[in-house]
């Protein structure tokens, strides 16, 4: 693949928020075993439109996400698609860590005592980054936990799969809309390790090629095709000259 147009490493415990425009490839790589990157997504041009976990899972008949799946908004459009995935399973149901849970599992730490080495939780990481983008805690949404596998048994109990993510594991998203990503590199709340995981995650951004008729995400299921149609319609009606596919349907 050609050189990335942007690259960044989020350290263990780190947080970051960024707007990535549509038609970009966003690659995530685990730089160690046991990574977990909790991720929220919002439509950058209308922050009231955001990733809808229930619709995403219901429409695609799954409780986990991998290659071919799309991340749907609550307006029935596609924020991003999963184009490549070396793991085959990313957790969509277990949420993110709280301050209370982090203290109970790993021991109480404070910034005043340890400065940047204190143990952060997803709760405060997301609170800070949401405020930075004109949002607040009330705008928190379910997260996608990249690199983690959480499954349910026949009794409905959730289980964390240890050793699921090894160093070098990677997943690639393609943005279908201008998307605000909010990241927290904090442990999965169901991870049983007694020591705070320390796994940086590298993010690389590339230009994406146009979506073709045989695209794996478009054709994964009929619901995906309808969500892409909604997305292309949105872009075409804004005058996006690259949305020729939907302009033909509308008779533009």
N, C-alpha and C positions, 0 to 999 in steps of 0.2 A: 504494500500500500504506500502511496505517496506520503511525503512528510506531512506531519500534522501542522495545522495553522495555529494551534495552541496546546500547551501541555502544562499540567499542574499536578502536584502530589498533595493530597490531604493527609496530614499525619494522624496517628492514632489519637482519638479524642477531639480531633479538629472539626471545624465547621466551615461551610462556604455556601454562598448563594451567588447565582449567575444567570443572566439571560442568554440563552443560546438560540439563535435564529433558526427558522425552518430550513429544511434541506441541509442539515449537518449530520455527520456521523459522530457519535460520542462514545468513545471506547473507555471502559473501566477495567483496570488490571490490578489484581491483588498482589501486593509486594511481599506477602508472607502467608503462612497458613492461617486459616480461621478468620478471614476478613468479614466485615459486615458494614455496609454503607447504607444507612437509613436515608430515604429519598422522598421528598415531597415535590409535586409538580403543579404549576399554575400556568394558565394562558397569560403570557407576558403583556398582551395588549388589553386584557380584561381580566383582572385578578379575581373577579367573582366566579370565573370559569376555572375549574380545577380538576385534578385527577379524581376520578370516581371509582373507588375500589369495588363496591358491590356490582356496578354495571360492567366493569371490566371482567370480573370473574364470571358473572352470570352469563354474559353474552358469549363467552368463549368456553363455557362449561368446564371450568377448572378452578382449583384453589391455589395453584402456583403458576408462575409465569416463566416462559422460556422462548426460544426461537420461534417466530411465526406469530406470537401474540402481540397485541397492541395495548397501549395504555390509554384508555378512553377518558374523555372529560365528561362532566355532568351535562353537557350540551350535545352529547352523542357524537363528538368528533374525536379524532385521533391526535393526542399530544405527541406521542412518540411510538415507534415500532421497535421490536426486538429483532434485529437482523442476524446477529451471531451470538452464540452462547456455548462456552465450553463446559458448563456445569449441568445444564438441563433442568435447573430448579432454582427459583428465587422466591423468597418468602414474602407473601402479601398479607398475612393475617396476624402476625404476633405483635405489631406495633414497635414502639421505641422505649428506651430506658427512661426511668424517672429519677429524680434526685434521691428520693427515699429508697428506691430499690438499689440504686448504685451504692449508697452508703451502707445499706444492710449487707450487700454481697461482697463488696471489696474493701470496706472500711471507710470511715469518715475522713475526708480530706477537704482542705480549704485553699482558696487562691491566696489568702493572706499568709498561709504557712508555706505552701509549696510553689507559689506563682504558677507558671505555665505547666508544671508537672502535676497539678491537681487532677483528679479523676472526674472528667465531665460526663454529663448525662445528655441524652437526646432532648430531654425536656427543656433544659436551659439553652442548649445550642440552637434548637429551633426557635425558641422565644426571641433570642437575640437577632437571628437572621430574618425572621418574619418582620420584626419592627424595622429593620434596615430597609425593607422593601415596601413600607407603607401598610403593612398588615399587622396583626396582633395574635395573641394566643387563641382568641376565638376563631381565628382562621385556620387553625391546625386541622390537618386532614390525615387519614390513614396513610401509612408510608409503604413504600416498596423497599424491602431489605435485600439489596443486591448481595449475592454470594452466600446467603444463608438458606438452609433447607429446614422447614418446619412442616411436619405432617400430623394428621389426626388418625387416631386408632378407631376401632369400631365403637368405642364408648364416647367418642368425641373429645378425648383428651389430646392435647397438642404435645408433640415431642420434637426436640431439637436434634438434628442429625450431626453428630460430631464428625470431624475429619471430612466434611463435605467439600470444603474449599481448601485447595492447596495453593502454594505459591505459584503465580503465573496464570491462575484462572482468570478468564476474561469474558466480558459481555459487551456487546455493542448495540447502542440504540441509534435510530434515525429519527431526528426531530421532524414532525409533520406540521407543526405550528411553532411560532415564536414562543419559547417556553422558559419560564422562570423555574430553575431547579434550586432546591434548598437541601443541602446535604449535612448529615451529622455522622461522622466516622466514630460511632460509639457501639458498644457490644449489642448483639441481639438480646432482648430481655430474657429469652429462654436459654441462653448459652450457660451451661452448668459450670464453666470454669470458675475457680475461686480467685484466680488472678486476672486482673484487668487486661484484656487482649491488647496487644500493641502491634497493629497491622496497618501500615500506610496503604493508601489506594491511589494509583495513578490514573489521571483523566487526560485523554488526548482527544482533540476535536479535529475533524477532517471535513472537507467539502463532500457532499453526497451527489451521486448521479441521480437522474430523474427516475421516478417510479415507473416500472414497466408493467405490461399487462399480466406477465407471469410472476409478479412479485409474490414471495412466500407469505408476507403479512397480509396483503390485500386478499389473497385467495384462501387464507386459512379456514375461514367459515363465512357464511352469508352475512353474519352480523358485522364482520370486519369490513366487508365490501361496502355495506351501507354507511358505516362510520367514515370510511374514506370518501365516499360520495359526499357526505355532509361537509367534510373538511375541504375537498376540492371546490365545492359550491361556495363556501365561505371565502376562499382565496380568489376565486373567479369574480365574485361580486364586488370585491375590493379593487378589482382591476389588475390582478396579478397576471402578467403576460405569460408566465410559465404554467398556468393552469389550463392549457389548451384542451386537455382531456375533458374537463367539465364544461368549458365554453362551447364545445361542439354539442354537448347534450342540451345546453340552454339555448342554442341557436344564436350565440354572440357573433 
